[in-house]
Amino acid sequence: MEGVPRDRPLAALERLAIPARYEIGESIYRCNDSIEHWYRVIEGAARESALTVDGRRHIVDFILAGDLFGFGASGARHCCVEAIVPGTVIARYPRRSAERLADSDPQIARYIREAAFESIARLQRRIVTLAQTSALERVSAFLLEIADRSHTAPTHAVFLPMSRYDIADYLAMAVETVSRALTELRGRHAIAFRSVRQVRICDRGALEEVADRLTKPGVHLPRDRRWIRSPCGAASA
């Protein structure tokens, strides 16, 4: 949220904050809970998901450090949110108190509004990602999304707080398909793994070319295209 001074609005909001620590899989809020609080990730990460009537899980968003979430004016929640990193710290803000604070300070109102807009934009990007026809396109778009949201320098590895099963449920594909796509990207030297949860993007242009094919229907990437061989090592995933 560039252009919004963070110190003042966050200081005012933190006076309302009720922090709590969560372990992996612990619920921050559940489906059908009343919307009485807003939340912010202080440390760690969380996943927002919903279950279909036949019990299948669909992850609709990954919530990273610094993200405000849990917005809603009234009624009940349609999704649940769970921690995915050990020791995830979440600040909870009483909704009505936060709304009164926003009404009294335009700067805080703008901060909250832009946080809500960012959440909407992520959901819109995910719709576009799910419209992609191949696993390689979806996984490439996902890696770029997490890298951009992490604000990580190109020379540093991007931390993936979610499991391969979480990624699969987010991209609506089988976990084996996710693993094959990651292996192919690594084999083409577009990415390199330092560990299962740390990936370095070695050839961002190649990932962008694959991820953007849906929005550029005239662009077709040959299967034998040679991606740029970078100095990144191809460590085992």
N, C-alpha and C positions, 0 to 999 in steps of 0.2 A: 504494500500500500504506500507507494512512493508519494511524497508530497504531504503526507500527514505526519506531523510531529508525534512520535510515539510516546515520549516520556510523560507528557502531561495527561493524555487520555488514559494510558495504562496505570499511572499512579492513582488517578481518581477511581478507576475500575477496581484496582487491587484493594482498595479500602472495603470493597464489597465481597472480595474473593474468599471462598472457603476451599482451601487446598486439600487434596486427598491423594494417596498413593495407591496404584493398582498393579497387580501382577498380570502375567499373560493370561488372557481369557476372561479376566474379571470384567463384569458388566459396569459400565459407567451410567448408562440408562438402557431401559428395555422398551421393546415395542409395546404400545398402549399405555406407557407411562404418561402422566399429565405433563404438560410443558410448563414447568415452574422455574427452570433455570436455563441459563446459557453457560457455555463452557469454553475453556481455552487450554490447549496442551502447553504445559510449562516444560516438561521433559518427556522424552519417549515418543510414542505414536499409538494410534488407535485405528480401528476399522469400523466403518458404518455398513450395516448389512440388513437384509430383509430375507424372510423365508417365504417360499411359495406354499400353496396349500398341500403340495405333495412332499414338502420337507426339504426342498432344494434351497441352498443358500446362494444369495446374490450379493456380492459386495459392491456397494454403490460409491464408496469414497474411502480414501485413506487420509487420515487426519494427522498432520505432522506438527512438530514443535512450533509454537507460535500461532497456530491456527485457532480462530474462534469458530465455534460450531454449536449445534443444538438450537438453532433459531426456530421460532414458531410463535405465532401470536396467541393461539389458544387451542384447546382440544387435546388430542392424544397424539403420541408419536407413532409414526409408521415404520420406523427402523430402530434397530438397537445399535449401540456403540460399545465395543470391547477393546481393552488394551491389548497391544501386540508386542510390547517391549517390556521386559522386567523393570519394575520400579517406575513405571510411567506416572508422572505427576500431573494431575488435572486440577485446574481452578474452576470452581463452580460459582456462578453469579446469580443471585435471585433476579428473575426476569423483571418483575415489576419495579424493583429498585433500580435496575440497570436502565429500564425504559425512562424512569423519572430523571435519572442522571443525564441521559441522552437528550431529553426534552429541555434540560436547563443549560446544556453546553453544546453549541453547534459543532465544536471540534470533536467531541466524543461521539456525537451523532454521526458525523462523517466517518470516523474510524469504524464504528459498528456497521454502518451502511456498506462501506467498501469491503469489509470482511464478508458480509452476506453476498455481495456481488461476486467476490472471488469464488465463493462456494458454488454459486450458480454457474459461473464460467467453467469450473472444473467438471460439473455434470454435463455441460454442453459439449466440452471436449471429449468426454467419455462416450457420448452418443456417437460422435464422429469416429472415434477409435473402434467402437463395436461394429460400425458399418464397414470397416475394412474387411477385405475378402480373405486375406491370408494371415496365418499365425505370425509370420515374420513381420508383417506390417503392424499388427497389433502390439507385439512385444517391443518393436522398435519405438513406436509411439509412447508406450508405457515407460520405457527407460528414459526417453527424453523428458517426459512429464516429471518424473521423480528427480532427475538431475536439475531441471529448471526450478522446481519447488524447493530443492535443497540449497540453491544458491551456491553450489560447490564450484570452485575453480576448475578449469578443464584438466589441470594436471593432477587433481586429487580424485580418489575413489569416491563413488557415491554409495552411501549406506542404504541398503534395502531392508527396512525393518520388518517387512512382511515375509511370510513363508511362500514357497512355490505354490502351495495349495491356495493361499490367499490371492496370489497373482492370477492363478487359473480362474478362480471364482470372480475376480474383478474383470477379467478379459473374456469371460464366458467361453472357456475352452478347457480341455482336459489338462491335468498337470503334466502328463507325458508330452503333450504338444508344446507346452511352455518350455519344458526342458530341452526338447529338440530344437526349438527356435533359438534359445540361448546358446546352445552348442554350435548351431550354424553361424550365428553372429560372431561367436568367439573364433570359430574356424576361419572366418573371413577377416579376422583381425579388426573388426569394428569395435569389439569390447574385449576386456580382459578381466578375469576374476582374481582378486586377492584372497577372497574367501567366499563362502556361500552367500554371505550377506553384503559383500563389498565388490562393486563393479566399477571399472574405469572405462569411460567412453574414449576409445582411441581414434575413431573416425566418425565424428559427429555428422559431417556432411553426408556420409553414406547412410547413417541411420535416418537422417532427415529426408533423404531421397526416397528411401523405402516407405517411411511413414507418410509422406506427402503424396503418394501415388493416387490415393483416392480423390484428393482435391485437384489433382492434375491429371485428368483422364487421358491426355495425350502422351503421358510419359510411361514408358514400359521399360523396366529394368531387366536386361537379359539375365538368365539364371547363371551364366558363366562369367558375369561381369567381375573383373578383378578389383576388389576394394583396396584402398590404399593400405599398404603394409606399414604399420606404425612401429615405433620403438617399444610399445607396450608389450609386456610379456603375456603369453596365453596360459596363465596358471589354471590349474584344474578347478572346476566349479564344485 
